[in-house]
Amino acid sequence: NAGVTQTPKFRILKIGQSMTLQCTQDMNHNYMYWYRQDPGMGLKLIYYSVGAGITDKGEVPNGYNVSRSTTEDFPLRLELAAPSQTSVYFCASSYSGSNYEQYFGPGTRLTVT
Amino acid sequence: EDQVTQSPEALRLQEGESSSLNCSYTVSGLRGLFWYRQDPGKGPEFLFTLYSAGEEKEKERLKATLTKKESFLHITAPKPEDSATYLCAVQYGGSQGNLIFGKGTKLSVKP
């Protein structure tokens, strides 16, 4: 099992550009999550999904969109990138939602200039 | 306001010097408290889940405990390879989105 994979590992965007961060898991987990981690701050939940076709907002969803067409994939879309979106983005998955541990990907480091 | 606070922010230990990390929380309807380890440049790695006050879990040199207001991660006789940032997270309430991570404690263990 590869676990949770994320691409790309690094990316530099110009202000106003758009991009999609890819996330794939091969553990047949129903639940998937997107977080951002800023220096000195805790992980902040952006969006999550409880299954294919079902997504919901987390704590900091503005400026992002997600979709979940399959169990394996949960891409995060950034529209009109802004410097405030410079961060490290982590995707995670869990078997179930209730109290189950999350498995994290290696992260994508995004810089918007 | 729902909060998760970890202390200290950073901790330096000598190899073999035992200590504890603290995670205090103020949420309603705790469903689970999680401890993760994060190495530089990597995603968090799951360590423990605690569900109710009085619960304890152990793994090698680590032991996690839970009360109604806080959790402790005890590190016994640490080794340099235990150096990492330790994150605490709390899931609460009825929504899967109700999940708060603390800012973490950066642990350095010197040989």
Interface residues (C-beta under 8 A of the other chain):
Chain A: V4 Y31 Y35 G40 M41 G42 L43 K44 L45 Y48 V50 D56 K57 G58 E59 F90 A92 G97 S98 N99 Y100 E101 Q102 Y103 F104 G105 P106 G107
Chain B: V4 R31 G32 F34 Y36 G41 K42 G43 P44 E45 F46 T49 Y51 L87 A89 Q91 S95 Q96 G97 L99 I100 F101 G102 K103 G104
